[in-house]
Amino acid sequence: MTDGLQGAGLAHEDIVELNKDNGVASYVGNFIAEQYVNHGHLGALLTEVNPAFYGIPSARYEAACASSSVALDTAITKISNGDYDVAIVVGWELMKTVDSKTGGDFLGYAAYLKRKVKALTSLSQSGSANWRMISSRRMA
């Protein structure tokens, strides 16, 4: 975190002062930490890093693979609107905590299942050789 602050020309003292004036906010992009690490309250994570961040408005954005992009877009919008002077943006995923089948099931949460099942059923019924090959591998 210190590297990021230094790269922006800021110190912890600057964050404390910005926080007093409601001039700083935090945006976290994360898809599915609840499943992988049993923790979903990532918006407040910075308060655990350093007391300088306590009380900073923060939010977590979830948009599957675009979560961090949405967090960054929100931060840019808030600064452009003059809502904040500084935005801290964090993109974070940890997907190595489960086996690959379980991880695949978790990633499936990003899909609109009803539509996917309908599409796969249509492929299956059309006699597609590719569908039979794929489904036999996945169902084995």
NORQUI-V186971 format. One record per residue. N is the residue number from 1. RES is the residue in three letters. D_LAST is the distance of its C-alpha to the last C-alpha in Angstrom with 1 decimal. Layout:
BEGIN
n: [N:N]
res: [RES:RES]
d_last: [D_LAST:D_LAST]
END
This chain:
BEGIN
n: [1:2:3:4:5:6:7:8:9:10:11:12:13:14:15:16:17:18:19:20:21:22:23:24:25:26:27:28:29:30:31:32:33:34:35:36:37:38:39:40:41:42:43:44:45:46:47:48:49:50:51:52:53:54:55:56:57:58:59:60:61:62:63:64:65:66:67:68:69:70:71:72:73:74:75:76:77:78:79:80:81:82:83:84:85:86:87:88:89:90:91:92:93:94:95:96:97:98:99:100:101:102:103:104:105:106:107:108:109:110:111:112:113:114:115:116:117:118:119:120:121:122:123:124:125:126:127:128:129:130:131:132:133:134:135:136:137:138:139:140]
res: [MET:THR:ASP:GLY:LEU:GLN:GLY:ALA:GLY:LEU:ALA:HIS:GLU:ASP:ILE:VAL:GLU:LEU:ASN:LYS:ASP:ASN:GLY:VAL:ALA:SER:TYR:VAL:GLY:ASN:PHE:ILE:ALA:GLU:GLN:TYR:VAL:ASN:HIS:GLY:HIS:LEU:GLY:ALA:LEU:LEU:THR:GLU:VAL:ASN:PRO:ALA:PHE:TYR:GLY:ILE:PRO:SER:ALA:ARG:TYR:GLU:ALA:ALA:CYS:ALA:SER:SER:SER:VAL:ALA:LEU:ASP:THR:ALA:ILE:THR:LYS:ILE:SER:ASN:GLY:ASP:TYR:ASP:VAL:ALA:ILE:VAL:VAL:GLY:TRP:GLU:LEU:MET:LYS:THR:VAL:ASP:SER:LYS:THR:GLY:GLY:ASP:PHE:LEU:GLY:TYR:ALA:ALA:TYR:LEU:LYS:ARG:LYS:VAL:LYS:ALA:LEU:THR:SER:LEU:SER:GLN:SER:GLY:SER:ALA:ASN:TRP:ARG:MET:ILE:SER:SER:ARG:ARG:MET:ALA]
d_last: [45.4:48.8:47.8:46.9:50.1:52.2:50.5:51.6:55.1:54.7:55.3:54.3:57.9:57.3:54.3:56.4:59.1:56.8:55.2:58.7:59.2:55.8:55.2:51.8:48.3:44.8:41.6:38.1:35.0:31.8:28.5:26.9:28.6:28.5:24.8:24.9:28.3:29.3:32.3:33.1:36.9:37.0:40.0:42.2:40.8:43.8:46.1:44.5:45.2:48.9:51.5:52.7:49.7:50.4:51.1:49.7:48.1:44.4:41.3:37.6:36.0:32.4:31.1:27.6:27.8:31.5:32.6:34.9:36.3:37.2:38.9:40.8:41.8:43.2:45.1:46.7:47.6:49.2:51.2:52.3:53.4:55.5:53.7:53.1:54.5:51.6:47.9:45.5:41.9:39.0:35.4:33.0:29.3:27.7:23.9:23.4:23.7:20.1:16.8:14.9:12.4:15.5:17.4:15.2:15.5:19.3:19.6:18.3:21.5:23.3:21.9:23.6:20.6:22.4:23.2:19.7:18.1:21.0:20.5:16.8:17.7:20.6:18.5:16.2:19.4:21.2:19.0:18.3:16.6:15.6:13.9:11.9:10.9:10.2:8.3:6.0:5.5:5.6:3.8:0.0]
END
